[in-house]
Amino acid sequence: MARRLSRMLNRPSPLLLKHLQWLPIAPGTMSGSRRSHSTEASGTVSGTLITESEPGAVAHACNPSTLGGRGGRITCGQQFETRLANMVWGFYRGLSLPVCTVSLVSSVSFGTYCHCLAHICRLRYGSPDAKPTKADITLSGCASGLVRVFLTSPTEVAKVRLQTQTQTQQRRLSASGPSAVPAACPEPKYRGPLHCLATVAREEGLRGLYKGSSALLLRDGHSFATYFLSYAVLCECLSPAGHSHPDVLGVLVAGGCAGVLAWAVATPMDVIKSRLQADGQGQRRYRGLLHCMVTSVREEGPRVLFKGLLINCARAFPVNMVVFVAYEAVLRLTRGLLT
């Protein structure tokens, strides 16, 4: 199977742009569908790390001395049992909406990149088949990241709110004091992704669905420029002599490294984006992007901008290995069938 896939990736085929402009969309859809299941669990963990601005809040919420008396110990035990019973499902909180949209978002991302690159080559060199420069790849990758924000911002808001609403409930429990200890954990505000989107739209308006989009634009713009540029450079370095493209092992390595590099430059803005999107729950702390950044750095130090970096990079390597090898294989297979 690996040999067949390797021959498929190395088989040259002419780029018939006039007839094949839609092709990047299909591989992007198929490669994107493989991304969601493998990233959601680690995404929940990184999202919780990023938005948690008080490291002791969760432990404080389950502290018997904080909750007070025997009732406090019972409530803490109930919380622990609930967490233990929902341990597996908790890692996949907010999964349904990303699963439904990840293929669309990936197809738009890869399709925008390929179309922008083809148009730039046509304008600059007179032919879409011309070899692009690194600046052309960077500009196309940046355009890809900017376009996807209009699709991903509402789903990011829903995902962050669902993943962090448990922390908000625990903070309210700890802040209520010993005299106001409930018998059980309160009902969550959001029952699911669609209910979350409807609630945010009703309470905060359309702007609420695009809260943090300025940070998201800054995150995806330069991260996708890094993503596609590093992949192209690594593919060029890993291509065997006499070939214009690496074999399947080279694609795996290039895709994994590109994902790690992209998240390395995206994490600071991802931290700010997640905090802005989670800020709609309870009392609002941040007035905007700059205020959020300054406040976070002043209270927690510069290291706060790199919260979740390790887990983001750990998930990025295997996920983007699969994404790029699936994308390249399906793209070349489709072109081969139509030529």
C-alpha positions, 0 to 999 in steps of 0.5 A: 500500500505504501509503495502504491501511494508513493508511486501515486505521489511521484507520478507527474501529471499536467496541471490543467487549471482551466478544467481542474480548478475545483480539484483542491476543494475535494482533497481538502474536504477529505483531508479535513474530515480526518483532522477533527476526531484526532484534534478535538480531545487535545483541543479541549485540553489546550482550550482549558489551559488557555482560558484558565487565568486562575490556576487554583480556581478548580482546586479551590472550588472542590476544597472542603474548607471553601465549600464548608462543613460536611455539605461541602465534602458531599458536593465535592465528592459529587463533582468528582464522581461526575468528572470521573463518569464523564472523563472520556466524553469531557475530552470531546466536549463541543465535537459535533459542530467542528465535525460538521464544519471541518470538511467545509473549512478545510476545502475552503482553505486549500481551495483558496490557497491553490486558486490564489497561487494560480492567479498570482502566477498567471498575473506575474509570469503569464502562466498558472503552471509557472513555479511560484516564489516563496513570496507568492506562496506566503501571500496565498497562504495568508489569504487562505487563513484570512478567508477561513476566519469568516467560517470558523469564528462562530464555531470557535466561539461555541467550542470555547464556551462549551469547553470552559463553562464548567470552569465558570460554574466552579468559580461561581460555586467557590465565590458563593461562600459556605452559606450558599452551597448547592446540593448538586452542580448547577445546570450548564448554560449551554446544552450543545453547540447549536444551543450555544450559538443561538444563546450567544446570538440572542444575548450578544447579537451577531457581534457575539458570534464573531467575538475575538475575530480580530485575534483570529485574523492575526492568528490564521493569517500569519500561521497559514502563511507559515504553514504552506510556506514551510510545507513547500520548502520542506517538500523541495528539500526532501524531493529525491534527485530528478523528482519535483515532489517527495515520496510519501515519507517526505510528505509525511515529514513535511506536513508534520513539521509544517503543522508544528511551525504553524502552531508555534507562531499561532499560539500567542494569538490563539491564547488571546482569541480564546480568552476573548471568546470565553469572556462573554460568560459572567462578568467581562474582563477585557475591553478588546484585543490589546487590553486582553493581551496587556492584562494577561501579560501583566497578571501572568507574565509573558509565558501566558502567551504560550499556554498550550504550546506543547499540546498544540505542537504534539497534536499538530505533527501527526494530524498534519502528516495525515492531512497533507498525505491525504490531500496530495494523494487524492489530488493526484488521483483525481487529476490522473482520472481526468487526464 
